[in-house]
């Protein structure tokens, strides 16, 4: 079916239909990536770890998983990706400022 014919049947603009088609092509033509090694019990373990210790590093999570589940070999990047995408855990980076920038004189100077 031609785009023009489909547009007339559905009643949307042609540019909208082309954008939908482009989005469809983008989502369906992906590389076949292997299934994640982390299953539901691994995700539960990660959530429990961060519920108990909110300051734990990703490396700590990798160590807990490899110790608790024998035979599991996983990289830090995959654990981070799984926590971010599947467990809805977010991570904040600490930003450290120099003493001169955080001094009361410099802060007061910004307000004046």
C-alpha angles and dihedrals in degrees: 000000000000120000091240092055093047091048092054092049095048098036101230131124117274092237090055091051091049090050090050091049092049090050091048092051091048093052098043099044097065129134118265102251120190117257117269117267091217112090130185094280090053091051091050090051091052093049091049090048093054093042089057098038115023092179095059118128125231089249088059089054091051091051093048092050095047092046095046098042112047115218095021112132113180136156126237092244092057092049090050091048092049093048091049098044105030107024097039092231117150130201130213125205117223114236116207121200126202119254092247092056094047096045119120091238093057093045092050089048090058091055095047 
